[in-house]
């Protein structure tokens, strides 16, 4: 029997989902589709490069324009590139809401980062670490792209709270809740972890207990 697991953004969605949607989320985590093409790859890479200071906002704007203007071999690819361009535009609307006076460091795509919550392995995968002047990690940023399942303020705060718990688990430094950030790109929302996160973590632990129980009942 495989160990219960869930991605962080799916956990955020789970927190606000209907019973039917919760069941479907768990089923999709147990038996993921054999081949799922990652959407928004261009947007994710380019946005994080901009956040990390590797490219300017003007260059990011140009990337979006280039994605729209090029011709592609398939309708699927063209749609994906246009979705990335739209996501870049949405991000640029709220880029000035990101914290100042901190260094953003891009997290390698192959870096594995999980936290165990109530027996469930939660895949965190932040997109960027936020560091202070002493090069210490004090926060992190995670992007969320799908238009079909946006993260509202409530679900986003759950994601940001779990992100903070993950960072705090791996360091003795103080992690700033204001610097544990979820950016829901479609809604142009920047959502930090709430200051009082204890209640949120209790809810997350209860949800993970439920996920674990459902997982075992479906795989035993």
Secondary structure as GFF3:
##gff-version 3
##sequence-region A 1 220
A	DSSP	beta_strand	5	7	.	.	.	ID=ss1
A	DSSP	alpha_helix	8	16	.	.	.	ID=ss2
A	DSSP	alpha_helix	19	30	.	.	.	ID=ss3
A	DSSP	alpha_helix	41	51	.	.	.	ID=ss4
A	DSSP	alpha_helix	57	69	.	.	.	ID=ss5
A	DSSP	alpha_helix	75	94	.	.	.	ID=ss6
A	DSSP	three_ten_helix	95	97	.	.	.	ID=ss7
A	DSSP	beta_strand	103	106	.	.	.	ID=ss8
A	DSSP	beta_strand	114	117	.	.	.	ID=ss9
A	DSSP	beta_strand	120	123	.	.	.	ID=ss10
A	DSSP	beta_strand	128	131	.	.	.	ID=ss11
A	DSSP	beta_strand	137	144	.	.	.	ID=ss12
A	DSSP	alpha_helix	153	169	.	.	.	ID=ss13
A	DSSP	three_ten_helix	177	179	.	.	.	ID=ss14
A	DSSP	beta_strand	180	184	.	.	.	ID=ss15
A	DSSP	beta_strand	189	192	.	.	.	ID=ss16
A	DSSP	alpha_helix	198	219	.	.	.	ID=ss17
###
